[in-house]
Amino acid sequence: MKDKKVETNGRKLTLDLIKYKPGLFIITTILWIIKDILPLVNGMVIKEVFDVIEGTSSFNVGISGLLMMIATIALIEIIIFQVAFRTNISFEYSTISLIRRNIFNSILKKPGGKALNCLSGHAINSIRDDANQVKSLLGWISWLVGQIIRAIAAIIILSTIDIKVTFLVFLPLVAIVLFAQKFEKKVEKNREKSREASANVTSAIGEIFESALSIKVSAAEDDVINRLEKLNNKRSRLSVKDSILTTLIDSIYNNAVTIGTGLILLLVGRLIMNGSFSIGDFAIFVYYLSYVTDTIESLGNFIVFARQTEVSFKRMSELACCQEGNELTKHKEIYLNEKNAYKHEEVNDRENLKVSDLRTLEIKRLNHCYENSSNGIKDIDFTIKKGEVTVICGRTGAGKSTLIKNIIGLIPSDSGELYWNGEKIEKPSEFFIPPICSYTPQIPNLFSETVRENILFGIEDNEETMNQAIYSSVLESDITKLDEGLDTVIGSKGVKLSGGQKQRVAAARMFARRGELLVLDDISSALDVNTEKLLWERLFAEKKQTCLIVSNKKIAIEHADNIILMKDGAIEDQGKLEELLSRNKELWQIIA
Ligand SMILES: Nc1ncnc2c1ncn2[C@@H]1O[C@H](COP(=O)(O)OP(=O)(O)OP(=O)(O)O)[C@@H](O)[C@H]1O
């Protein structure tokens, strides 16, 4: 399966998100509308205040009554604002959590070897900034609805005062919207570049932290800092350009609105002098004018912001795209208020898999070619039988790791089939997991937690399982030498452990999961002879255990029921040790 380009439709995705919590969206929007309409009523009351002062009012309420009305409206406005703010927060955080949940879920669902299609820094930036951008857009939509309704209502009221002056309010709107359209593409392109440059800096910093030791021993500090400086300068240039473009558009809106306002006020001033405007009319006109012009500006900014959000949708969709398609806005339950409500439906599905005990695992015509490369595996055919040890060997780069990653679904194969007891395995990446299969990768992935937590890695802490895992991975004497035994914190990526200890903690994690099929990728490369001997002896003492092992070590190969000899991505030969030694010089050289 090669990566496909992800097509995104920002409007559809936005609508999907609104439909996720339609009740909250509608309530928030209605509250914003009421909150925005109230000042219009206030404007009318203010007009009456001036008319009462001028003596032209037909309203039978005194100044004090009108002032009470103004205060009451302001109070109601404050209360509505408080409620709307809360419902809006619930709406925004529900949708942002859904987006983040779906991105993480899709990443976890993808084959392990292809979970991220970009640098981790890019993914982190996207999950943080792009999700926030979408959240702001959604909040803005419900806010804008109220503003637009208020502006329309204001325009209708203003046009009853003077239609000609009111018409002039629309001119800046049309001009600004047309102008903003022209800038849309440019802003979008630049924002994309700017975000990418920021992500490159984040990734570079991450890599520097991860490789601090290598940088020091290679005395590469200056080079690394120069590279970071270049990336940072690029980021800074693009960010400044992005800010300038956005500010430029903002200031154009503001100035157009101000010029429009000035023109209208000039016209109104002339009308007052003509006597066709009362002071009350003038007051309400000035009072409403800012609502209309604010909305024009807001609408213009919104158009630009919505364009920028398209970029965010695109980047997040690329992360949230898995075999089932773009899952970015897929409606799923999230738990914002409940403690311990974490559920992972997919994991539960896996636990419920009904699979018969292993008798045979057949690998048929398996092929994989890495993207933009001729490397991979070709036409792999062999069978693993229950209780047998299968050892894959071959020179470096022969395709051993690629083969096992394809079998257990960490890398999706281009073609070929796998059969478990004769039944086709449809999704290897979802099938080859504990308790069916457990795996130790060539490079151990450890976390800066305790040894115990690294071994358990989410499974229940059971003394018997832990002791068995420690015994099988020959870790017992290492643990007694650690300051706090199993509860020693091992530092970032296990920095406080030796290479051999790291390999065995990773192996212990695999043993603790008691997979029916154990898959071990060259786990003894950093072990001394005695420890390695013990490790294989203990593993092979369990005659029932089915193992698929990548190793060129003589002691492992000697225990193999079937040896798969790889060369240039293909199986060069396979069979028992004696048969292969009698006919194949390659194997002699590998185990020599
Ligand atoms: N992601 C990748 N993209 C392109 N080529 C790759 C990728 N990963 C591995 N390769 C290439 O595929 C070939 C097989 O790699 P693989 O890791 O399977 O070899 P191996 O037999 O396990 O080697 P070793 O014994 O050194 O671990 C190598 O030539 C390697 O450079």
The ligand as an SDF file (V2000), in Angstrom:
LIG
                    3D

 31 33  0  0  0  0  0  0  0  0999 V2000
   12.7150    2.6430    4.9290 N   0  0  0  0  0  0  0  0  0  0  0  0
   13.5370    2.1910    3.9760 C   0  0  0  0  0  0  0  0  0  0  0  0
   13.5310    2.7610    2.7730 N   0  0  0  0  0  0  0  0  0  0  0  0
   14.3360    2.3210    1.7860 C   0  0  0  0  0  0  0  0  0  0  0  0
   15.1920    1.2790    1.9360 N   0  0  0  0  0  0  0  0  0  0  0  0
   15.2210    0.6660    3.1300 C   0  0  0  0  0  0  0  0  0  0  0  0
   14.4020    1.0830    4.2200 C   0  0  0  0  0  0  0  0  0  0  0  0
   14.6600    0.2780    5.2870 N   0  0  0  0  0  0  0  0  0  0  0  0
   15.5800   -0.6010    4.8690 C   0  0  0  0  0  0  0  0  0  0  0  0
   15.9280   -0.3760    3.5880 N   0  0  0  0  0  0  0  0  0  0  0  0
   16.8870   -1.1190    2.7840 C   0  0  0  0  0  0  0  0  0  0  0  0
   16.3540   -2.4270    2.5700 O   0  0  0  0  0  0  0  0  0  0  0  0
   17.3940   -3.3810    2.6130 C   0  0  0  0  0  0  0  0  0  0  0  0
   17.0550   -4.4620    3.6520 C   0  0  0  0  0  0  0  0  0  0  0  0
   17.0780   -3.8480    4.9340 O   0  0  0  0  0  0  0  0  0  0  0  0
   16.8550   -4.7140    6.2400 P   0  0  0  0  0  0  0  0  0  0  0  0
   16.8560   -3.8030    7.4000 O   0  0  0  0  0  0  0  0  0  0  0  0
   15.6910   -5.5840    6.0450 O   0  0  0  0  0  0  0  0  0  0  0  0
   18.1750   -5.6090    6.2210 O   0  0  0  0  0  0  0  0  0  0  0  0
   18.6760   -6.6510    7.2950 P   0  0  0  0  0  0  0  0  0  0  0  0
   18.9550   -7.9070    6.5670 O   0  0  0  0  0  0  0  0  0  0  0  0
   17.7590   -6.7400    8.4370 O   0  0  0  0  0  0  0  0  0  0  0  0
   20.0300   -5.9470    7.7230 O   0  0  0  0  0  0  0  0  0  0  0  0
   20.8170   -5.9590    9.1220 P   0  0  0  0  0  0  0  0  0  0  0  0
   21.3220   -7.3480    9.3440 O   0  0  0  0  0  0  0  0  0  0  0  0
   21.9360   -4.9890    8.9040 O   0  0  0  0  0  0  0  0  0  0  0  0
   19.8660   -5.5170   10.1570 O   0  0  0  0  0  0  0  0  0  0  0  0
   18.6820   -2.6290    2.9320 C   0  0  0  0  0  0  0  0  0  0  0  0
   19.3680   -2.4250    1.7310 O   0  0  0  0  0  0  0  0  0  0  0  0
   18.2040   -1.3010    3.4880 C   0  0  0  0  0  0  0  0  0  0  0  0
   19.0790   -0.2740    3.1670 O   0  0  0  0  0  0  0  0  0  0  0  0
  1  2  1  0
  2  3  1  0
  2  7  2  0
  3  4  2  0
  4  5  1  0
  5  6  2  0
  6  7  1  0
  6 10  1  0
  7  8  1  0
  8  9  2  0
  9 10  1  0
 10 11  1  0
 11 12  1  0
 11 30  1  0
 12 13  1  0
 13 14  1  0
 13 28  1  0
 14 15  1  0
 15 16  1  0
 16 17  2  0
 16 18  1  0
 16 19  1  0
 19 20  1  0
 20 21  2  0
 20 22  1  0
 20 23  1  0
 23 24  1  0
 24 25  2  0
 24 26  1  0
 24 27  1  0
 28 29  1  0
 28 30  1  0
 30 31  1  0
M  END
$$$$
